[in-house]
Amino acid sequence: MATNFYIQCMSDENNLCSPVIPAELLHAVPALVYQRVGEGSVPIVILDLEHLQVCDYTVFARTGEKQRSAINALLQQSPVRADEMVFVALRSMYCFVWPAPKSNDDVIRAVEFEAALHGLLTSIAIDTSAKLHTPEGTFAILGSPRLSSGYG
């Protein structure tokens, strides 16, 4: 049976990545937000894992020298800020879904959750980015700080 080319590439490339934020912390974020906000109604939490992995495409075996040079030139022109990348990756993961509001209190509760999430993820991003200031460092949540996919 032939090995699937894409599965093999993904496996090889994932082996180049290192976790920098414990999975337990990622799972705990909704509960930590709830603790910050306090008693009351809670939203449905949706995790969008599209931005879970941030990687350095220059280390992939299939990346050619011209591609590596182009990536490095772009990074020289516009360096990546580790704290921003960590925050965007984390913020893109968590979505709170609320029923239609019936009162101003419902709207205020939703805003309180968003503000608490923003504050918590900012703290996590600052703490994590302190470890990521060199191009050789790993990057949240997986990979290295050079480039990522999926950010618009």
GUFIKE-333642 format. One line per 4 residues: their letters; for each residue x, y, z of N, C-alpha, C. Coordinates in Angstrom, 2 decimals. Each point is the difference from the previous one (the first is absolute). Layout:
A) X Y Z X Y Z X Y Z ~ ... .
This chain:
MATN) 0.84 -1.18 0.00 -0.84 1.18 0.00 0.89 1.25 0.00 ~ -0.30 0.95 -0.87 0.80 1.22 -0.13 -0.31 0.96 1.15 ~ 1.03 0.69 0.45 -0.16 1.00 1.05 -0.57 1.27 -0.62 ~ -0.98 0.59 0.66 -0.58 1.25 -0.47 1.03 1.12 0.14 .
FYIQ) 0.32 0.65 -1.12 1.02 1.05 -0.03 -0.30 1.11 1.00 ~ -1.26 0.45 0.06 -0.35 1.12 0.87 0.07 -0.37 1.47 ~ -0.42 -1.23 0.33 0.10 -0.44 1.39 1.47 -0.08 0.41 ~ 0.85 -0.51 -0.88 1.43 -0.09 0.32 0.60 1.40 0.19 .
CMSD) -0.34 0.95 -0.89 0.52 1.38 0.13 -0.47 0.64 1.30 ~ -1.27 -0.17 0.32 -0.52 0.59 1.23 0.69 -0.61 1.21 ~ 0.23 -1.29 -0.03 0.67 -0.66 1.12 1.42 0.53 0.14 ~ 0.73 0.07 -1.11 1.38 0.50 0.04 0.05 1.44 0.51 .
ENNL) -0.91 0.84 -0.50 0.00 1.40 0.38 -0.46 0.19 1.44 ~ -0.96 -0.78 0.46 -0.42 0.10 1.40 1.11 -0.40 0.95 ~ 0.88 -0.88 -0.44 1.12 -0.40 0.84 0.99 1.14 0.22 ~ -0.07 1.06 -0.81 0.87 1.17 0.17 -0.55 0.98 1.04 .
CSPV) -1.20 -0.24 0.49 -0.67 0.92 0.90 0.12 -0.42 1.45 ~ -0.05 0.99 0.88 0.08 -0.25 1.44 -1.10 0.78 0.70 ~ -0.77 -0.65 0.88 -1.03 0.74 0.74 0.63 0.99 0.97 ~ -0.56 1.20 0.08 0.50 0.99 0.95 -1.08 0.45 0.98 .
IPAE) -1.24 -0.33 -0.27 -1.09 0.28 0.93 -0.60 -1.35 0.37 ~ -0.02 -0.33 1.27 -0.53 -1.31 0.40 -1.46 -0.16 -0.43 ~ -0.34 -1.19 -0.47 -1.38 -0.28 -0.40 -0.97 0.24 1.15 ~ 0.45 -0.28 1.21 -0.87 0.20 1.18 -0.41 1.47 0.13 .
LLHA) 0.91 0.91 -0.31 -0.33 1.42 0.07 -1.01 0.37 -1.08 ~ 0.18 -0.53 -1.19 -0.95 0.28 -1.08 -1.39 -0.49 0.36 ~ -0.08 -1.17 0.64 -1.29 -0.54 0.42 -0.60 0.81 1.15 ~ 0.85 0.58 0.82 -0.46 0.72 1.19 -0.47 1.42 -0.29 .
VPAL) 0.31 0.55 -1.15 -0.32 1.41 -0.28 -1.47 0.32 0.26 ~ -0.98 -0.75 -0.51 -1.40 0.37 0.29 -0.31 0.06 1.49 ~ 0.52 -0.95 0.78 -0.25 0.01 1.44 0.68 1.18 0.67 ~ 1.20 0.35 -0.45 0.70 1.15 0.56 -0.74 1.30 -0.31 .
VYQR) -0.57 0.09 -1.19 -0.81 1.17 -0.36 -1.22 0.07 0.93 ~ -0.66 -1.13 0.21 -1.17 -0.04 0.87 0.36 0.45 1.41 ~ 1.16 -0.42 0.49 0.44 0.43 1.34 0.17 1.51 0.05 ~ 0.52 0.59 -1.08 0.20 1.46 -0.02 -1.33 0.75 -0.03 .
VGEG) -0.99 -0.57 -0.68 -1.29 0.69 -0.16 -0.92 -0.25 1.18 ~ 0.02 -1.20 0.54 -0.84 -0.31 1.15 -1.28 -0.73 -0.37 ~ -0.82 -0.21 1.02 -1.24 -0.78 -0.14 -0.91 0.60 -1.06 ~ -0.76 -0.87 -0.65 -0.98 0.43 -0.99 -0.04 -0.94 -1.18 .
SVPI) -0.69 0.45 -1.02 -0.16 -0.84 -1.19 1.35 -0.18 -0.71 ~ 0.11 -1.10 -0.73 1.23 -0.30 -0.72 -0.32 -0.28 -1.46 ~ 0.93 0.34 -0.88 -0.23 -0.25 -1.42 0.40 -1.42 -0.38 ~ -0.38 -0.38 -1.20 0.58 -1.19 -0.62 1.37 0.43 -0.50 .
VILD) 1.00 -0.84 0.19 1.35 0.32 -0.44 0.33 -0.86 -1.22 ~ 0.43 0.65 -1.06 0.43 -0.70 -1.20 1.50 0.22 -0.16 ~ 0.73 -1.08 -0.23 1.44 0.10 -0.26 0.24 -0.17 -1.49 ~ 0.62 0.99 -0.61 0.38 -0.05 -1.40 1.50 -0.27 -0.04 .
LEHL) 0.38 -1.19 -0.39 1.40 -0.41 0.08 0.79 0.32 -1.26 ~ -0.56 0.81 -0.89 0.69 0.32 -1.25 1.35 0.65 0.24 ~ 0.12 0.84 1.00 1.24 0.73 0.25 0.86 -0.65 1.07 ~ -0.25 -1.26 0.27 0.72 -0.66 1.07 1.49 -0.11 -0.27 .
QVCD) 0.36 -0.13 -1.25 1.41 -0.23 -0.30 0.58 1.18 -0.78 ~ 1.10 0.50 0.49 0.75 1.06 -0.66 1.36 -0.59 -0.31 ~ 0.47 0.18 -1.21 1.21 -0.74 -0.38 0.97 0.86 -0.81 ~ 1.19 -0.50 -0.11 1.08 0.60 -0.78 0.14 -0.80 -1.29 .
YTVF) -0.51 0.55 -1.07 0.02 -0.72 -1.28 1.42 -0.17 -0.55 ~ 0.94 0.76 0.49 1.37 -0.13 -0.52 0.67 -1.29 0.44 ~ -0.52 -0.65 1.02 0.63 -1.25 0.46 -0.57 -1.24 -0.67 ~ -1.06 0.16 -0.79 -0.58 -1.15 -0.67 0.88 -0.43 -1.16 .
ARTG) 0.23 -1.29 -0.11 0.88 -0.55 -1.04 -0.48 0.37 -1.41 ~ -1.30 0.14 -0.19 -0.53 0.30 -1.34 0.07 1.48 -0.37 ~ 0.44 0.85 0.92 0.14 1.42 -0.29 1.32 0.23 -0.72 ~ -0.07 0.61 -1.19 1.20 0.25 -0.80 0.77 1.22 0.49 .
EKQR) 1.21 0.14 -0.50 0.85 1.14 0.41 -0.62 1.34 -0.40 ~ -0.62 0.10 -1.17 -0.65 1.26 -0.41 -1.14 0.33 0.96 ~ -0.75 -1.01 0.40 -1.09 0.22 0.94 0.55 0.45 1.36 ~ 1.07 -0.66 0.45 0.61 0.40 1.29 0.47 1.45 -0.06 .
SAIN) 0.65 0.36 -1.10 0.49 1.37 -0.15 -1.15 1.00 0.01 ~ -1.09 -0.33 -0.68 -1.16 0.89 -0.04 -0.62 0.16 1.39 ~ -0.13 -1.11 0.72 -0.55 0.05 1.36 0.88 0.86 0.90 ~ 1.30 -0.23 -0.06 0.92 0.77 0.85 0.00 1.48 -0.37 .
ALLQ) -0.13 0.32 -1.29 -0.06 1.40 -0.43 -1.27 0.67 0.55 ~ -1.12 -0.69 -0.07 -1.25 0.55 0.54 0.11 0.24 1.50 ~ 0.63 -0.92 0.70 0.14 0.16 1.45 0.95 1.14 0.36 ~ 0.98 0.25 -0.85 0.90 1.14 0.23 -0.78 1.31 -0.15 .
QSPV) -0.91 0.06 -0.99 -0.79 1.21 -0.25 -1.05 0.23 1.08 ~ -0.58 -1.08 0.50 -1.09 0.12 0.96 0.12 -1.10 1.04 ~ 0.81 0.24 1.03 0.20 -1.03 1.01 -1.29 -0.38 0.73 ~ -0.08 -1.23 0.41 -1.16 -0.51 0.72 0.16 0.33 1.48 .
RADE) -1.04 0.57 0.60 0.01 0.23 1.45 -0.59 -1.23 0.67 ~ 0.79 -0.66 0.79 -0.42 -1.25 0.62 -1.26 0.17 0.84 ~ -0.09 1.09 0.78 -1.17 0.17 0.86 -1.28 0.14 -0.82 ~ 0.07 0.71 -1.13 -1.18 0.15 -0.85 -0.40 -1.33 -0.62 .
MVFV) 0.98 -0.75 -0.47 -0.29 -1.28 -0.63 -0.62 -0.97 1.00 ~ 0.52 -0.04 1.22 -0.55 -0.90 1.01 -1.43 0.42 0.32 ~ -0.23 1.30 0.20 -1.34 0.47 0.32 -0.98 -0.33 -1.12 ~ 0.36 0.28 -1.24 -0.90 -0.26 -1.13 -0.30 -1.49 -0.11 .
ALRS) 1.02 -0.83 0.17 -0.22 -1.45 -0.07 -0.97 -0.44 1.09 ~ 0.20 0.47 1.22 -0.87 -0.38 1.11 -1.40 0.58 -0.17 ~ -0.08 1.28 -0.35 -1.32 0.65 -0.11 -0.83 -0.63 -1.10 ~ 0.65 -0.48 -1.04 -0.71 -0.65 -1.10 -0.55 -1.36 0.40 .
MYCF) 0.48 -0.55 1.09 -0.44 -1.33 0.42 -1.32 0.01 0.76 ~ -0.27 1.04 0.75 -1.14 -0.01 0.93 -1.14 0.87 -0.51 ~ -1.19 -0.60 -0.07 -1.19 0.74 -0.40 -1.11 -0.30 1.00 ~ -0.59 1.05 0.55 -1.11 -0.16 0.93 -1.30 0.21 -0.77 .
VWPA) -0.94 -0.92 0.19 -1.31 0.09 -0.66 -1.08 0.15 1.07 ~ -0.77 1.07 -0.13 -1.04 0.32 0.97 -1.36 -0.08 -0.68 ~ -1.05 -0.29 0.78 -1.34 0.14 -0.57 -0.28 1.49 -0.25 ~ -1.00 0.27 -0.82 -0.36 1.40 -0.26 -0.28 0.70 1.33 .
PKSN) 0.56 1.22 0.19 -0.19 0.70 1.27 -1.46 0.41 0.21 ~ -0.42 -0.09 1.25 -1.35 0.41 0.36 0.01 1.27 0.83 ~ 1.20 0.42 0.41 0.11 1.19 0.84 1.39 0.60 -0.16 ~ 0.17 1.19 0.52 1.32 0.63 0.02 0.98 -0.82 0.82 .
DDVI) -0.50 -0.63 1.05 0.86 -0.83 0.84 0.61 -1.16 -0.80 ~ -0.77 -0.56 -0.92 0.53 -1.08 -0.85 1.14 0.50 -0.87 ~ -0.16 1.20 -0.54 1.05 0.60 -0.84 1.24 0.30 0.85 ~ -0.22 0.56 1.17 1.12 0.32 0.90 0.75 -1.27 0.39 .
RAVE) -0.73 -1.07 0.27 0.65 -1.28 0.36 0.89 -0.49 -1.14 ~ -0.48 0.08 -1.23 0.80 -0.43 -1.16 1.25 0.86 -0.16 ~ -0.15 1.30 0.21 1.15 0.90 -0.10 1.00 -0.29 1.11 ~ -0.48 -0.29 1.19 0.90 -0.34 1.11 0.82 -1.25 -0.33 .
FEAA) -0.64 -0.99 -0.62 0.73 -1.21 -0.39 1.06 0.32 -1.04 ~ -0.34 0.81 -0.99 0.97 0.35 -1.04 1.17 0.78 0.60 ~ -0.30 0.93 0.89 1.07 0.78 0.64 0.90 -0.89 0.85 ~ -0.59 -0.93 0.74 0.79 -0.91 0.83 0.85 -0.91 -0.88 .
LHGL) -0.57 -0.50 -1.10 0.77 -0.83 -0.92 1.17 0.78 -0.58 ~ -0.26 1.23 -0.42 1.04 0.85 -0.57 1.13 0.21 1.00 ~ -0.35 0.31 1.24 1.02 0.22 1.03 0.80 -1.25 0.29 ~ -0.67 -1.14 0.11 0.69 -1.25 0.28 0.93 -0.37 -1.15 .
LTSI) -0.48 0.08 -1.24 0.83 -0.36 -1.15 1.17 0.97 -0.17 ~ -0.20 1.27 0.35 1.10 0.96 -0.05 1.10 -0.42 0.98 ~ -0.39 -0.39 1.21 0.98 -0.46 0.98 0.75 -1.23 -0.49 ~ -0.74 -0.97 -0.54 0.63 -1.21 -0.52 0.95 0.34 -1.14 .
AIDT) -0.43 0.90 -0.89 0.84 0.38 -1.15 1.28 0.68 0.45 ~ -0.10 0.88 0.96 1.20 0.70 0.50 0.95 -1.00 0.66 ~ -0.54 -0.87 0.84 0.85 -1.00 0.66 0.65 -0.94 -1.01 ~ -0.76 -0.43 -0.98 0.53 -0.94 -1.00 1.00 0.66 -0.92 .
SAKL) -0.29 1.22 -0.43 0.88 0.66 -0.97 1.37 0.30 0.58 ~ 0.11 0.09 1.32 1.31 0.24 0.61 0.98 -1.10 -0.35 ~ -0.51 -1.21 -0.28 0.85 -1.13 -0.36 0.31 -0.05 -1.49 ~ -0.57 0.90 -0.78 -0.01 -0.16 -1.46 0.70 1.12 -0.76 .
HTPE) 0.97 0.64 0.59 0.59 1.16 -0.66 1.12 -0.31 -0.96 ~ 0.36 -1.25 -0.19 1.04 -0.33 -0.96 -0.60 -0.81 -1.13 ~ 0.52 0.14 -1.21 -0.54 -0.79 -1.12 0.12 -1.50 0.23 ~ 0.90 -0.41 0.88 0.16 -1.42 0.27 -1.00 -0.51 1.03 .
GTFA) -0.67 0.92 0.68 -0.92 -0.40 1.06 -1.26 -0.64 -0.56 ~ -0.66 -0.78 0.82 -1.27 -0.57 -0.41 -1.07 1.07 0.08 ~ -1.12 -0.24 -0.63 -1.05 1.00 -0.01 -1.33 -0.61 0.39 ~ -0.82 0.81 0.62 -1.30 -0.47 0.47 -0.88 -0.39 -1.18 .
ILGS) -0.73 -0.90 0.11 -0.09 -1.01 1.01 0.97 -1.13 -0.35 ~ 0.26 -0.11 -1.26 0.97 -0.96 -0.50 0.85 0.71 -1.05 ~ 1.24 -0.39 -0.17 0.80 0.51 -1.10 1.00 1.05 0.39 ~ 0.33 0.89 -0.97 1.00 1.02 0.24 -0.51 1.38 -0.39 .
PRLS) 0.63 1.10 0.43 -0.59 1.31 -0.14 0.16 0.66 -1.36 ~ 0.42 -0.69 -1.00 0.35 0.65 -1.24 -1.20 0.33 -0.88 ~ -0.88 -0.96 -0.24 -1.18 0.24 -0.83 -1.14 -0.86 0.50 ~ -1.19 0.39 -0.36 -1.14 -0.84 0.31 -0.96 0.02 -1.17 .
SGYG) -0.92 -0.91 0.02 -1.04 -0.02 -1.03 -1.30 0.43 0.62 ~ -0.88 0.53 -0.82 -1.35 0.25 0.43 -0.27 1.36 0.60 ~ 0.98 0.86 0.11 -0.27 1.32 0.57 -0.27 0.97 -1.12 ~ -1.11 0.74 0.13 -0.38 0.91 -1.07 0.26 1.43 0.35 .
